[in-house]
Amino acid sequence: MQILNLLKKYLIDSQIFVSLMGTLLATFFMLEQNTFRFPTFLLILITYFSGYLYTKYQNHPLFWKILILNAFCGVISVILIFVNHNEIRFFKWLVIVILGLLYNSKFLENYIRKIPLLKVFYVGFVWALINSWLSLSEFNFPVFLISFLFVTALVLPFDIRDMKDDKVRTFPKIIGVQNTKFLAYFLVFAANILAIFFLKTEFSFAFTLTSVFTFLAIYFSENSNKDSYFSFWVEICSGLPLVFLIILKSLSR
């Protein structure tokens, strides 16, 4: 039990886990497009990590320390970009950072997270841009759509988790928990259909296996669940395409 508590504190609550899962999803698409490079992997991981820390600690007394860490991560990211990429990649990265600031910044009177129903689509949109634009040499529309639909579906269970605490109107509050789940099922199904048509065979199969697991994660999402259910079992769905791909490749040898 002590080990589980330590894992929750230092891996999940620290935002490392969600950052890693997002990076693994981007890695899955980079491998499918034959564009994987470790500096890009590291850039995306640092960007996710600093972004989620910034979002989580907006109203924390030590937020200024997070800002210092964000600045340090920003410097490392810029160095990574100009040593390994070019000014076009810097422009893409800068757009992603600005979109992150617009999502949740207390210095803004109205930020995206305050706008009813927009949050789920906005998170899906930003993750999709990372997977289809930042991490690739050219914008890939099928990858964008697959990512957008899949990630948007994964955000909906978190709205179910927070439905009693959210101060803005969310899908569970408006259409109910069950209909929110149906919406998430539809989004995952649509993403999977696109994956079958546009991704290479082993990649689409890995994504299909992920979709099955994701359906189950959505099905068992309830407001009464512990926070760890969402922060681990739902969050891990983002990293499963790569995990299943590695398993399939090892079995085919």
C-alpha positions in Angstrom: 0.0 0.0 0.0 2.9 2.3 0.8 4.3 1.7 -2.7 1.0 2.6 -4.3 0.8 5.8 -2.3 4.3 6.8 -3.3 3.5 6.0 -7.0 0.3 8.1 -6.8 2.2 11.0 -5.1 5.3 11.1 -7.3 4.1 9.7 -10.6 0.4 10.5 -11.0 -0.2 13.6 -8.8 3.1 15.2 -10.1 1.6 15.3 -13.7 4.5 13.1 -14.9 2.1 10.3 -15.8 -0.4 12.3 -17.9 2.6 14.0 -19.6 4.1 10.6 -20.4 0.9 9.2 -21.7 0.4 12.1 -24.0 3.9 11.8 -25.3 3.5 8.1 -25.9 0.4 8.8 -28.0 2.4 11.3 -30.1 5.2 8.7 -30.4 2.7 6.2 -31.7 1.8 8.5 -34.6 5.4 9.5 -35.2 6.3 5.8 -35.6 3.4 5.3 -38.0 4.6 8.2 -40.1 8.3 7.1 -39.8 9.3 10.5 -38.3 10.3 9.5 -34.7 13.2 11.3 -33.2 14.2 11.3 -29.6 14.7 15.1 -29.4 11.0 15.5 -30.5 9.9 13.0 -27.9 11.8 14.9 -25.2 10.3 18.3 -26.5 6.8 17.0 -26.3 7.3 15.4 -22.9 8.7 18.7 -21.4 5.9 20.7 -23.1 3.2 18.5 -21.6 4.8 18.4 -18.2 5.3 22.1 -17.8 1.8 22.8 -19.3 0.0 20.5 -16.9 2.0 21.8 -13.9 1.0 25.3 -14.9 -2.7 24.4 -15.1 -2.8 22.4 -11.9 -1.1 25.0 -9.6 -2.8 28.1 -10.9 -4.2 29.0 -7.4 -1.4 27.4 -5.3 0.6 29.6 -2.9 3.9 28.4 -4.5 2.7 29.1 -8.1 5.7 31.4 -8.6 8.0 28.4 -8.2 6.0 26.6 -10.9 6.5 29.7 -13.1 10.3 29.4 -12.6 10.2 25.8 -13.5 8.0 26.6 -16.6 10.6 29.2 -17.6 13.4 26.6 -17.2 11.4 24.1 -19.3 10.8 26.8 -21.9 14.5 27.4 -22.2 15.3 23.7 -22.5 12.6 23.4 -25.2 13.9 26.3 -27.2 17.4 24.8 -27.1 16.1 21.4 -28.2 14.2 23.0 -31.1 17.1 25.1 -32.5 19.7 22.4 -32.0 17.7 19.6 -33.5 15.0 21.3 -35.6 14.4 24.7 -37.2 12.4 28.0 -36.8 9.3 26.3 -38.3 9.2 23.8 -35.4 9.7 26.7 -33.0 6.7 28.5 -34.4 4.6 25.4 -34.1 5.7 24.9 -30.5 5.0 28.5 -29.6 1.5 28.2 -31.0 0.9 25.2 -28.7 2.3 27.0 -25.7 0.0 30.0 -26.3 -3.0 27.7 -26.7 -2.1 26.2 -23.4 -2.0 29.6 -21.7 -5.4 30.4 -23.1 -6.8 27.2 -21.7 -6.3 28.1 -18.0 -4.5 31.3 -16.9 -5.8 33.2 -13.9 -4.6 36.5 -15.3 -7.2 36.2 -18.1 -10.7 37.3 -17.3 -12.3 34.6 -19.4 -10.2 31.5 -20.2 -11.2 28.4 -22.1 -11.7 26.2 -19.1 -14.5 28.6 -17.9 -16.5 28.3 -21.2 -19.3 25.6 -20.9 -18.8 22.5 -23.1 -15.7 23.9 -24.9 -13.1 22.4 -22.5 -13.3 18.8 -23.8 -13.0 19.8 -27.5 -10.2 22.3 -26.7 -8.1 19.7 -25.0 -8.7 17.3 -27.9 -7.8 20.0 -30.3 -4.5 20.9 -28.6 -3.4 17.2 -28.2 -4.4 16.6 -31.9 -2.2 19.5 -33.0 0.7 18.1 -31.1 0.2 14.7 -32.8 -0.5 15.9 -36.3 1.4 19.1 -36.6 4.1 19.7 -33.9 5.6 16.2 -34.1 5.4 15.8 -37.9 7.1 17.6 -40.7 3.8 18.4 -42.3 0.2 18.7 -41.0 -1.5 15.3 -41.2 -5.3 15.7 -41.3 -6.2 12.0 -40.6 -3.9 11.9 -37.6 -5.5 15.1 -36.4 -9.0 13.7 -36.7 -8.1 10.4 -35.0 -6.4 12.2 -32.2 -9.1 14.9 -31.7 -11.9 12.3 -31.5 -10.0 9.9 -29.3 -8.7 12.5 -26.8 -12.0 14.4 -26.6 -13.6 11.1 -25.7 -11.1 10.6 -22.9 -11.8 14.0 -21.4 -15.5 13.2 -21.0 -15.0 10.7 -18.1 -13.2 13.5 -16.2 -16.3 15.7 -16.6 -18.2 12.8 -15.0 -15.7 12.7 -12.2 -15.9 16.5 -11.6 -19.7 17.0 -12.3 -20.5 17.8 -8.6 -17.6 20.3 -8.3 -17.5 22.0 -11.7 -18.8 25.5 -11.6 -19.5 25.5 -15.4 -22.0 23.5 -17.3 -20.5 20.3 -18.6 -21.9 17.4 -20.7 -22.8 15.2 -17.6 -24.7 18.1 -16.1 -26.6 18.8 -19.3 -27.3 15.4 -20.9 -26.6 13.1 -18.0 -23.9 10.6 -17.2 -25.2 7.8 -19.4 -25.6 10.0 -22.5 -22.1 11.4 -21.9 -20.8 7.9 -22.0 -22.7 7.3 -25.3 -21.1 10.4 -26.7 -17.6 9.1 -25.6 -18.3 5.7 -27.2 -19.3 7.3 -30.5 -16.1 9.5 -30.5 -13.9 6.5 -29.8 -15.7 4.4 -32.5 -15.3 7.2 -35.0 -11.6 7.5 -34.2 -11.2 3.8 -34.6 -12.9 3.7 -38.0 -10.6 6.4 -39.2 -7.6 4.5 -37.8 -8.6 1.4 -39.8 -8.8 3.4 -43.0 -5.8 5.6 -42.7 -3.2 3.9 -40.5 -0.9 1.1 -41.4 -2.3 -2.4 -40.5 -0.4 -3.1 -37.3 -1.0 0.4 -36.1 -4.7 0.3 -36.8 -4.9 -3.1 -35.0 -3.1 -1.6 -32.0 -5.5 1.3 -32.0 -8.5 -1.1 -32.2 -7.3 -3.0 -29.1 -6.9 0.3 -27.4 -10.5 1.2 -28.3 -11.8 -1.9 -26.7 -10.0 -1.1 -23.4 -11.2 2.5 -23.7 -14.8 1.4 -24.0 -14.4 -0.5 -20.8 -12.7 2.5 -19.0 -15.6 4.7 -20.1 -18.3 2.2 -19.1 -17.0 1.9 -15.6 -16.5 5.7 -15.2 -18.8 6.9 -12.3 -18.8 10.0 -10.2 -18.4 7.8 -7.1 -15.1 6.3 -8.3 -11.9 7.3 -6.6 -9.8 9.9 -8.4 -7.1 7.3 -9.0 -9.5 5.5 -11.4 -9.5 8.4 -13.7 -6.0 9.6 -13.2 -4.7 6.1 -14.0 -7.1 3.8 -15.8 -8.6 6.5 -18.1 -5.3 8.3 -18.5 -3.4 5.2 -19.4 -5.6 4.8 -22.6 -3.5 7.4 -24.3 -0.4 5.3 -23.9 -1.9 2.0 -24.9 -1.7 2.3 -28.7 2.1 2.3 -28.4 2.1 -0.4 -25.8 -0.1 -2.7 -27.9 2.0 -1.8 -31.0 5.2 -3.0 -29.2 3.4 -6.2 -28.1 2.2 -6.9 -31.6 5.6 -6.3 -33.1 7.2 -8.6 -30.5 4.7 -11.4 -31.2 5.2 -11.1 -35.0 9.0 -11.8 -34.7 
